[in-house]
Amino acid sequence: MSTTNRQGEYAVNPEIPSFKKAKKEKNKKFTVDFKRVGLMITSPRRVFTDIDRENHHGLDWKSPILITGLFIFLAGLLMVVNPTSTADSQVSNPSGTGFSMNFSNMNPGGMQGGVPMGMGGTNQPAVTDNEDETSTDEFTTQPSSSSSSLLSRFLSALGDVLGFLITWFLIGSLANLLTVSFGGQGNTRMALVYSAWTVVPLGIRSLMQILYLFATGSAINAAGLSGFVSSTATGGAVFLQNLLSQIDIYLIWQIVLLSIGINVITEIEKKKAVLTAVISVVIVVLLKSLLGLGIEQLSGLSLNSVSLNGLLR
């Protein structure tokens, strides 16, 4: 409430927060904590200890989800983690950069002929009507194919992000359920929070894939351990390939972080925490592999397989 001082001036009670302070506190909720994300790499136990101390007061789960989701979206947009699209692009473009520098169809002359490019003098062959129509058709189809490729990449990136969010929710829910069964302190919200911070290795994986693309000019064909499986059309090979494509050092890193978070926040034994983390992640990986097998069986339908495959990575 307001008070009046001795001079009759209007004063504000210091106990009531000002509008600017309230607005600052409101905007603070939407900030991304880059420092804590960095600490998740160097000191994960410290991060989980701080989350346990906060205990429902200003719990931050958005920072790792937004950062990791951004890297996953960019990687999917560049088709870094899309083996099917990468293989198709490398067939049409062996350099794997996504751009074609093929000058084989260029008319003679150019800089070598001493005249401007595409205006070769007497050595320039005559262009027939069929060649003219063919070149015109190719020119008109290039914008449509480019827009289709861009749309396919965008849908693939959205599928990657959606699959990432579903995976995070499933792992957090399973971890909470198994923690309760093992005698720990169960809380769905806290489980989703500490499982959100364990997705940082997945963002680093996508970042490494993007850097690999820019460094080598080509995308990664076989993700994870899928390169050890021959590419056949049998159901068992498809399931095994989907399964091994998800297994890499970053997934193991995520399991380690999840076990640390479960141990610190739920206060169960380390062995039970490790077992809970392993079971949760393995169940989700198996479910995604089975879904991948089902999508492969339905590949004959008019579905966007690029976007659906993104849900399984």
Stockholm file with secondary structure:
# STOCKHOLM 1.0

chainA/1-313         MSTTNRQGEYAVNPEIPSFKKAKKEKNKKFTVDFKRVGLMITSPRRVFTDIDRENHHGLDWKSPILITGLFIFLAGLLMVVNPTSTADSQVSNPSGTGFSMNFSNMNPGGMQGGVPMGMGGTNQPAVTDNEDETSTDEFTTQPSSSSSSLLSRFLSALGDVLGFLITWFLIGSLANLLTVSFGGQGNTRMALVYSAWTVVPLGIRSLMQILYLFATGSAINAAGLSGFVSSTATGGAVFLQNLLSQIDIYLIWQIVLLSIGINVITEIEKKKAVLTAVISVVIVVLLKSLLGLGIEQLSGLSLNSVSLNGLLR
#=GR chainA/1-313 SS CEEECTTCCEEECTTSCCHHHHHHHHHHTTCCCHHHHHHHHHCHHHHHHHHHHHTTSSCCCHHHHHHHHHHHHHHHHTTTTCHHHHHHHHHHCTTCSSCCCCCTTSCSCTTTTTSSTTCCCTTCCCCCHHHHHHHHHHHHHHHHHHHHHHHHHHHHHHHHHHHHHHHHHHHHHHHHHHHHHTTCCCCHHHHHHHHHHTTHHHHHHHHHHHHHHHHHSSCCSSCTTGGGSCCCSSHHHHHHHHHHTTCSHHHHHHHHHHHHHHHHHHCCCHHHHHHHHHHHHHHHHHHHHHHHHHHHHTTTSSCCHHHHHHTTC
#=GC SS_cons         CEEECTTCCEEECTTSCCHHHHHHHHHHTTCCCHHHHHHHHHCHHHHHHHHHHHTTSSCCCHHHHHHHHHHHHHHHHTTTTCHHHHHHHHHHCTTCSSCCCCCTTSCSCTTTTTSSTTCCCTTCCCCCHHHHHHHHHHHHHHHHHHHHHHHHHHHHHHHHHHHHHHHHHHHHHHHHHHHHHTTCCCCHHHHHHHHHHTTHHHHHHHHHHHHHHHHHSSCCSSCTTGGGSCCCSSHHHHHHHHHHTTCSHHHHHHHHHHHHHHHHHHCCCHHHHHHHHHHHHHHHHHHHHHHHHHHHHTTTSSCCHHHHHHTTC
//
